[in-house]
C-alpha cells in the first residue's frame, strides 16, 4: 500500500516523542495486548448493530474501500479458507513486526502503531458486523436433513480423501462427486425440496470450487460406476439409508 498513507508528513517533535518507544521497546511488548483490546472493542461495538439491508450494503462498501495497514493485510489473508481467525490476526501482527523492525525513525514507529491499531478496530468492527448480522452463504448443513448429517458426510469425505481438512475439493472427477450428492438428494438426506441450483450453490460454498449447471446436469444422468456404488453403500450404513 501507499507508504504516505501510513506515515504521512515528518514532524520534528514526533522524533523526540518516539525515542522512548525505540529505546525501551515499549511498542513491541505491548502491541499484542493493545491489539487484543481493540479486537474486543470491535466485537462489543458490532454486537450492538442492527443490520438491515441498507446498512449492510453501506458496511460492505466501507469494508471494501478500507485502506490502512491492518486492513491491507487482513483482507488479503481473509481470502484464504486455510486459516482461522486467530491465525489471520497473527499474520497481521507478523506483518506489523516486519514493518516496524525496518524503521529507524521514532515518529514513523508511532504512526505505524497508531495506523495498525486504529485500522484493526475499524476493520474488525465492520468484519464482525457483516459476519454475524447478514445472511450468510448457504452451506450443506442448510440443505441436509438431520442434525448430524452434514458432519457425518464431511467426515466421510475427508476420510476418503475427497476433501481436505478445510473442505477444499481434492479430486478431479467432479461428476462422480456430484452424483454422490444427487444420491443423497434422491434418498432425502439432502432435502429434495431444494432445486439443483441451490444444491450447486451450497456445494460451491462448502468445497470452495465451481460446479457449473451444465456439468451438474450431465453428471446426474450418468449411471454410477462400481466405485460409486461402493460409496453409496458405505454412506447408506452411516446415514441409515435403505439401499
N, C-alpha and C positions, 0 to 999 in steps of 0.2 A: 504494500500500500504506500501511498504518498507520505514520505517522511515528514513533510511540513505539517501534515495533519496530526502527527504525533507530538512533535517538538515545538512547532511554532517559531516565534522570534526569540532571539537571545537577549537576556536581561542580566546585567552585571550582578544585581542584588541576589538573584537566584543562585548564582555560583556560590556565594558565601553561605546562603541558607542551606544549600545542599551538601556542603562539606561534611557535616556530622553524619549524614546518611552513608557517605562513602567510607569515612574513617572507621565508624563503628559497625558498619554492615547492617544497619537497622532495617533497611528495606528488605534485605534477603531473609532475615529472621522472621519478619512479621508478615510478609506478603501472603503466605498461605492462609494464616488465620484471618487476615483482613479480607481476603477473597471469600473465605467461608462465611464471614459476616455479611458480605454483600449478597451472597447466594441466598442466605436465609431471609434477608430483607426483600429480595426479589420474589421469593416464594410467598412470603406473607402478603406482600402487596398484590401479587397476581391472584391470590386466593379470594380477594375481595371483589374482583372484577366480575360483573355480569355481562357476558359477551354475547351480544346479539349479532345478527348477520352484518349489519352496517359497521359495527365496531370491529368485528373480526376482519373484515376486508381492510379497514384502516390499519389495524395492527399488522396484518400481513405485508402491506405496503411499507410501513415503517420498518419492519424487520428486514425486509429485502434491501432497503436503502441504507441500513446501518453501515457506517464506515469508520470504525475505530479499531484500535489494535486488537482488542479482545474479540470483537465480532468477526474480524477478518479471519482469524484462526479458528474460532469456534464454528462458524458456518461452514468452513472448509472441512473440518473433521466430522461435523454433524451429518454430512452426506454419506458417511460410511456406516453400514449396519454392523460392522465388526467391532465396534467399541461401545461400551456402556457410558452412562453419563459421567461417572467418576473418571473414567479413562479420558474422556473428552476434556474435562476440566484439567486433568494432569497434563495433557498435551498443550493446552493454552498456557499453563504455568511454565512448562519447559520452554516454550517459545519466548515467554517473557524473560526468563532467566538467561536464555541465549542472547537476547537483545540487550539486556541490562549489563551482561558481562563484557559487551563490546564497547560500552560507554566510558568515556573519561571525564565527561562534563557533569558536575553535580546537578546543574539546572535541568539537563536532559534526563537525568535519572529521576528527578522529581516529577517531571512532566510525563515520562513514561509510566511511572507508577499511578499517577492520577488518571491518565488515559485508560490504563488497564483496569483499574478498579471501578471507575465510573462507567466505562464501557461494559464491564461484566454485569453490573447491576441493570443497566438499560437493556442490554441484550437478553439477559436471562429473565427479566420481568416479562418481556414480550414472548420469549420462548415458552415459559411456564404457562402464561395466559393462553397462548394458542394451542399448546399441547393438551391442556386439561379441560378447556372450555369450548372446544369446537367439535364438530362431528368428525371423529377420527376415521381413518381409512378402514374399509371393511376387511375383515380377516376371516380365516377358516372357522374360528370359533363362533363367528356371527352367523354362519350358514349351516353349521353342523348341529344335528340333534343329539342331545345328551351332554351332560356337564363335562365329561372327561373324553369325549370322542376325539376332539381335536388334539388333545395331549397324547392320547394313545396313537393316533395316526402319525403325528410328528416324531414321536419316539421311534416308531416302527420305521419311518422313512430315513431317520438318522442311522439306525442300526443296519439298514440295507444299503447305506451309502448313496441314497438318492439325494439327500441334502446334507449340508454341513451343520455345525453347531449353531450357526446364525441363520439357519433355514435357507441359505442360498442353494439354488439348484446345482447339483454336481453332474448329472447325466446329460448326455447329448440328445438322447432319444425322447423328445418332448411328447411324441404321440403316445408312447407307452405310459408315460406319466399322466397324461390327460385321461387315458382310458381307466386308470386306477380311480381317478376322481369321479368319472362317469359311473363306474361300478358302484361307488358309494352313494351316488345320487339315485341310481336305479334301485338300490336296496334301502333307501330312506335314511341313510346315515348323514348324507348331505340332503338338506331339506329339498324335496322335489318341487316345491312351490317357487323356488328361485330359478330365474331364467339363466341360460348359459352365459349371457353377458355378465351377470352378477358373479357367477362362479369363476369366470375368467378374471374378473377384477380382484376377487379375493385371492386367487392363486398368484396373480402378479404381485400383489402386496405382500403375501406371505413368503413367496420364494424369490422375490427380488429379480424377476425376469419377465419377459414378454411372452404372452400366448395370444397370437392373433386369431381372430374368429375363423379364418379360413383353415388354419392348422387344426383348430379345435373341432370344427365341423367334420373335416376329413378323418380325423383320428377316431372319432366315436363311431364311424361307420365300418371300421376295420375289425375283423374278428380277432379276439385276443389269442396270442400265441401260448405255448406251453409254459413259458416263464411267467407270463402274466396270470395264467390260470393258477399257478402255484402261489403267486402273490395274493390273489383273491381268496384262496383257501386259508392262507395264514391270517389275512385280515378278517375273514368270517369268524374265525375262532376268537380273535381278540375283541371283535365288536358285536359278537352274538348274532351274526347274520346266518340265516338258513340258506346254505349254498350247496 
